[in-house]
Amino acid sequence: QVTVAESGGGSVQAGGSLRLSCVVSGYTFSTYGMGWFRQAPGKEREAVAAIDGDGTTNYADSVKGRFTISKDNAKNTAFLQMIRLKSEDTAMYYCATAWAPRWPYGASWHDESEYNLWGQGTQVTVSS
């Protein structure tokens, strides 16, 4: 059984940093992509960042230059390093696997249909 589990959320002051982790169990990690999404109260879930099997990354405009997505294939873990956090980054953060991402070939990495398995989420709260 393949499972996805996020961790690393918490409460920080504006300007602070957090690193989220996403561990994937039960599947070979190196060959597929990963995405991070977030959902703030009262808002729709939005794509934050994605990385494909070759390590190419994509970011939402709102987080470019502040967030970095990466993955450690040996540890079956993806990361989202977040710096200079803002109050508007407050949300539940989810990671998701993409077994065969199509976004390197023109599909949209924002499209949730690209992703197959989701974690339960980890809360990030940024106070101003």
C-alpha positions as a printed Julia matrix, in Angstrom:
128×3 Matrix{Float64}:
   0.0    0.0     0.0
   1.35   3.39   -0.99
   1.04   6.12    1.61
   1.89   9.8     1.65
   2.51  11.65    4.9
   3.39  15.3     5.47
   5.08  16.79    8.49
   6.9   19.92    9.55
   4.06  22.38    9.84
   3.74  24.74   12.76
   3.3   28.31   13.9
   5.86  30.96   13.05
   6.06  34.72   12.94
   6.12  36.57    9.67
   9.58  36.5     8.17
  10.31  33.1     9.64
  11.01  29.78    7.96
   9.68  26.25    7.95
  10.58  23.1     6.09
   7.81  20.68    5.24
   8.54  17.03    4.55
   6.54  14.48    2.62
   7.4   10.81    2.96
   6.14   8.38    0.33
   6.05   4.73    1.29
   5.44   1.68   -0.86
   6.54   2.97   -4.25
   9.75   3.71   -6.11
  10.21   7.38   -5.59
  12.7    8.56   -8.17
  10.55   8.1   -11.23
   7.62  10.32  -10.44
   6.77  13.86   -9.63
   5.53  15.53   -6.49
   3.45  18.58   -5.82
   2.66  20.79   -2.87
  -0.73  22.45   -2.56
  -2.31  24.59    0.13
  -5.77  25.54    1.24
  -6.55  28.51    3.41
  -9.85  28.75    5.33
 -12.65  29.74    3.01
 -10.52  29.44   -0.09
  -9.99  26.84   -2.78
  -6.94  24.63   -2.73
  -4.14  26.06   -4.82
  -0.95  24.66   -6.29
   2.22  25.93   -4.67
   5.1   24.02   -6.25
   5.86  20.87   -8.19
   8.89  18.84   -9.17
   8.96  16.26  -11.94
  10.93  13.03  -12.21
  13.91  14.82  -13.73
  14.0   17.4   -10.97
  12.54  20.29  -12.92
  10.63  22.61  -10.62
   7.61  24.88  -10.95
   6.31  27.53   -8.54
   3.28  29.67   -8.08
   4.06  33.34   -8.59
   3.12  34.08   -4.98
   5.92  31.9    -3.62
   8.69  32.28   -6.19
  11.94  33.24   -4.56
  10.69  32.22   -1.11
   9.79  28.53   -1.43
  11.96  25.72   -2.75
  10.73  22.25   -3.61
  13.15  19.35   -3.65
  13.21  15.61   -3.24
  15.6   13.08   -1.82
  15.07   9.89   -3.8
  17.16   7.82   -1.39
  14.83   8.78    1.46
  11.61   8.74   -0.58
  10.99  12.22    0.74
  10.02  15.51   -0.82
  10.57  18.84    0.88
   9.17  22.33    0.73
  11.57  24.86    2.2
   9.72  28.07    3.01
  11.47  31.31    3.95
  10.3   34.89    4.49
   6.89  33.57    5.38
   3.92  35.91    5.22
   0.57  35.83    6.97
  -1.05  35.0     3.63
   0.94  31.74    3.57
  -1.22  30.47    6.42
  -2.96  27.33    5.19
  -3.15  23.58    5.34
  -0.38  22.25    3.12
  -0.77  19.01    1.21
   1.67  17.0    -0.83
   0.66  14.71   -3.64
   2.33  12.21   -5.93
   2.15  12.28   -9.71
   2.97   8.82  -11.07
   3.35  10.02  -14.65
   3.34  13.79  -14.71
   2.28  15.28  -18.02
   3.22  18.83  -17.21
   6.7   18.51  -18.76
   4.8   17.92  -22.02
   2.42  20.81  -21.86
  -0.12  19.88  -19.21
  -0.59  22.16  -16.24
   1.17  21.3   -13.0
  -1.58  23.23  -11.23
  -4.15  20.68  -12.36
  -5.08  18.39   -9.48
  -5.95  15.63  -11.95
  -2.2   15.26  -12.54
  -1.83  13.9    -9.01
  -2.75  10.45   -7.82
  -2.29  10.17   -4.09
  -2.61  12.84   -1.43
  -1.47  13.19    2.13
  -3.6   14.36    5.04
  -1.97  17.76    5.25
   0.09  19.74    7.72
  -0.96  23.12    9.1
   1.19  26.21    8.64
   0.23  29.31   10.59
   2.1   32.58   10.11
   1.39  35.4    12.52
   2.1   39.01   11.66
